[in-house]
Amino acid sequence: MAVDYVPSSIMPAVLRSVMYTPGSNPQLLEKARFFTADVVVVDLEDSVAPAEKLNAREIAKEWIPRVADSGGDVYVRVNGLDTGLLHGDLEAVVQPALNGIVFPKAEGPDDIAYVDKKLTELEMLRGLPVGHTKIQCIVETGKGVWNAYWTGTANYRINSLVFGAVDYTRDMRVTLTKEADEQYFARSQVAVAARGAHVVAIDPPWAFFTDVEGFIKDCDKGRQMGYEGRMLIHPNQIEPSHKHYAPPEDRVALAREQIAAFEEGMRQGKGSVPLKGGMVDYPVYRAARDLMDKVERIAAKDREKAAKRKV
């Protein structure tokens, strides 16, 4: 008997590592050409001094195609709606080599409607397919957390939600800690909202970047909450992020055994089969197939980056 399998949900993009670099610093942008991240973000927001904002736009515009030499996708984090800079940021950076923008302090669908309208206008003017420029939303306020699902479903361009822990704790008037107990509800809420919206949940940056062991433990915790990637602030975090937001090797090995055992059982007319002290039925089989689909998407992403890499 054949086994029918349909993925349990829309299979999202592979965004294990989202590495930031200041858009005002050509020396650091040159280094970004050698990053192995899935996404390199040229930042026009928090890492750029107010006096450098306008200059950073022009630097970013010039460097976006060069940063693409890394093989990863290139995004730009623009300034928020309340800054008066968003319109000019989008005007400066939308181009063929730009894969997406990162929209900060996303608090609901109304925010996204303006961005989508402006992106559509620029894509049409510049001969790009409408929808070429994706949107990654940072959820980093109490209101944003509350509305995270509605943000995630607001527009077809949105491929991911990032939980922004630093600004979230500031908004909540609490202290950011390594233990992150103060973030547990919001971090969980954003992950669930992203899953419900069929987009990728991206973990917040690990502010204590010299604590490698703590970073790894927190990545594993995030993966168990449903996060599939991380916003990064140091290049040494890229490879650990790739490892710890991918399925663990022992879980992959078990999934292969579960698939083989169940498919053999189905050929014998069985609806469930014993394996290593447990039972493998259709829901277990389906979860194993979902996991192997993710492994294959990750491998395809790595092949794509290698093929695009020019440095």
C-alpha angles and dihedrals in degrees: 000000000000120000116232113213129182119174111257093234143359107298107238132213121281106253105155095146127031105183120195127210128174113260092213097062118076092186092059091042088056089055089050089065087072098048117117094208123133088233130021113200119205101208124219095164130056099005094052121081115236092245090055099048098101094042090049090059092060093045091050092049090055096043102045094087091046094050087053087068086081089074093237126107117271122226131173123217104220128199118267131264093258095057101069088230102091097087093051092044092056092045089055103045111034107109140126094276093054112092098183151334130245110225114204128216094012108187106169149326096296091065092054095047092066093047093049092050092051093045091050091051093050094045091053092047092049099044097251124139110263106256094030092122113068125205127227112190125209112213105202111145135066090251090048092052091049091052097037096118092050090049092049092052096040098097142009091236093067112101102163148016120217121203106223103205099177097057091036093059090045090052091048091048093236134122122263109234137181090239088057095203088142089060100047099100096042094043090051092045093054092048092050092045091051092050091049090051092047093240132119121272112222119200121231122259117278100237094194094067095166089063099082095169091051090049092053093048091049092049090053090049091050092049089054089052091055102266116143102187145006141239104237134203101182129047091227087070095060101083095040088051091052090051100044098043091052122080111277115257094242090052091050091051091050092048091055090052092047092051093048093046095047095046090050089049091051090053086057092049096256123140095201136017135198119248129172095337095316139078127253112209131160097283090051090046092049092051090050091051091048089053093050090048087056091050090052093048090052091050090049090051092052091049090049092051092048091051093050097043113113101176 
